[in-house]
Amino acid sequence: MRKLKNSELERISVENFKSAKKTPIILVLDNVRSSFNVGSAFRTSDAFRIEKIYLCGITATPPNQEIRKSALGSTNSVDWEYVEKTEDIVLNLKKKNYLICSVEQVEDSTLLHQFPHPKKPIVVVFGNEVNGVQQSVIDLSDCSIEIPQIGTKHSINVSVSIGIVLWDLYNKIIR
């Protein structure tokens, strides 16, 4: 095996990314406090060519030095928008016939590996690093996805959770 050079990775330009068909997933960040986690969310969203990211509440927005460090330029490729109240964008997307799924540990959640192929475009909501997704947003959600965990903490960093969930959904939708 030989490690590939950057020139061999066949990366598309930002312009081509903007016009390319997107994976029918929207990411909503509900009061994510770490700018580094926000930057990681952009980078992962770029990798899976998702539709858009909504940054809500106290979630930092570009331009931001910490976002820039972890996003590595993906804030230029991934479409994003700031919305003050998470509930407002969730209601708006619900009216547009998106399936709204909070990623949270709640009663009657669906374990990620058991979550079926969504039959329509999906919104995945990720919450604050300490408090998770707000209950008012969970109340507006059509479902809740939970990442199975068998350790002592029952908590995964939000940027890691985003990577796990987007990878799983991408495989269900695209493959």
C-alpha positions in Angstrom: 0.0 0.0 0.0 1.0 3.5 -0.7 -0.4 6.6 0.8 -2.1 8.8 -1.8 -0.9 12.3 -2.5 -3.4 15.2 -2.3 -3.2 15.6 -6.0 -4.5 12.0 -6.4 -7.6 12.4 -4.3 -9.7 13.9 -7.1 -11.1 16.6 -4.9 -13.8 18.8 -6.4 -13.6 22.6 -6.3 -15.8 24.7 -4.0 -17.7 25.8 -7.1 -18.3 22.3 -8.2 -19.3 21.3 -4.6 -21.9 24.2 -4.5 -23.5 23.0 -7.8 -23.3 19.2 -7.1 -26.2 17.1 -6.0 -26.4 17.0 -2.2 -27.1 14.2 0.2 -30.7 14.9 1.4 -29.6 15.6 5.0 -29.7 18.9 6.9 -27.8 19.3 10.1 -29.1 21.5 12.9 -26.8 22.5 15.8 -28.8 23.4 18.8 -26.7 25.6 21.2 -23.4 23.8 20.5 -21.0 25.9 22.6 -17.6 24.7 21.3 -16.5 26.5 18.1 -14.1 23.6 17.5 -17.1 21.2 17.4 -18.8 23.6 15.0 -15.8 23.5 12.7 -15.7 19.7 12.8 -19.4 19.6 11.9 -18.6 21.7 8.8 -15.8 19.4 7.8 -17.8 16.3 8.2 -20.8 17.8 6.4 -18.4 18.6 3.5 -17.2 15.0 3.4 -20.8 13.7 3.0 -21.9 16.7 0.8 -25.0 17.4 3.0 -27.5 20.1 2.0 -27.1 22.7 4.7 -26.2 23.4 8.3 -28.3 25.6 10.6 -26.5 27.1 13.5 -28.8 28.0 16.4 -28.8 29.8 19.7 -25.4 30.2 21.2 -23.7 28.2 18.4 -20.8 30.2 17.0 -20.9 31.2 13.3 -18.2 31.8 10.7 -16.0 33.8 10.6 -14.5 32.5 13.8 -10.9 31.5 14.4 -11.6 28.2 16.2 -14.2 27.2 13.6 -11.7 28.0 10.9 -9.0 25.8 12.5 -11.1 22.7 12.6 -13.2 23.4 9.5 -10.2 23.6 7.2 -12.1 25.8 4.6 -15.3 23.8 4.6 -17.3 26.9 5.7 -16.8 28.0 2.1 -18.3 24.9 0.6 -21.1 23.9 2.9 -24.2 26.1 2.9 -25.1 27.4 6.3 -27.4 29.8 8.1 -27.8 31.2 11.6 -31.3 31.0 13.2 -31.7 32.3 16.7 -34.4 29.8 17.9 -33.9 26.1 17.0 -37.7 25.6 17.3 -38.2 28.1 14.4 -36.1 26.3 11.9 -37.4 22.9 13.0 -41.0 24.0 12.4 -40.1 25.6 9.1 -38.3 22.4 7.8 -41.2 20.2 9.1 -43.6 22.3 7.0 -41.3 21.5 4.0 -41.9 17.8 4.7 -38.5 17.0 6.2 -38.3 14.1 8.7 -37.0 15.8 12.0 -34.8 13.5 14.1 -33.1 14.6 17.3 -30.0 12.7 18.2 -30.6 12.2 21.9 -31.1 9.6 24.6 -34.9 9.7 25.2 -37.7 7.3 25.9 -38.5 5.3 22.8 -35.5 6.4 20.8 -34.4 4.3 17.9 -30.9 2.9 18.1 -28.9 4.2 15.1 -28.2 0.8 13.6 -31.9 0.0 13.7 -33.0 3.3 12.2 -34.6 2.5 8.8 -33.8 4.2 5.5 -35.6 7.6 5.7 -38.2 7.8 2.9 -37.8 11.5 2.7 -35.1 14.2 3.3 -34.0 14.2 6.9 -33.0 16.8 9.5 -30.7 15.7 12.3 -30.5 17.9 15.4 -27.5 17.7 17.6 -27.5 19.5 21.0 -25.3 21.2 23.5 -22.3 19.4 24.9 -23.7 19.4 28.4 -27.5 19.6 28.1 -28.1 17.9 24.8 -31.0 18.8 22.5 -33.6 21.1 24.2 -36.8 19.3 25.3 -38.8 21.8 23.3 -37.0 20.7 20.1 -37.4 17.0 21.0 -41.1 17.7 21.4 -41.2 18.9 17.8 -39.2 16.0 16.5 -40.7 13.1 14.5 -38.2 10.7 16.0 -35.0 10.4 18.1 -31.9 8.5 17.1 -29.6 7.2 19.8 -26.1 5.9 19.3 -25.7 2.7 21.3 -23.0 2.9 24.0 -21.7 0.3 26.4 -19.1 2.3 28.4 -19.5 4.1 31.7 -20.1 7.7 30.4 -23.0 7.2 28.0 -21.8 10.3 26.3 -19.9 10.9 23.0 -18.5 14.3 21.9 -21.0 16.1 19.6 -18.5 16.3 16.7 -17.8 12.5 17.0 -21.6 11.9 17.2 -22.1 13.9 14.0 -19.5 11.8 12.2 -21.1 8.5 13.3 -24.7 9.5 12.5 -23.9 11.2 9.1 -21.8 8.2 8.0 -24.6 5.8 9.0 -27.3 7.9 7.3 -25.2 8.4 4.2 -24.8 4.7 3.8 -28.6 4.2 4.2 -29.5 6.9 1.8 -26.8 6.7 -0.9 -25.8 3.1 -1.0 
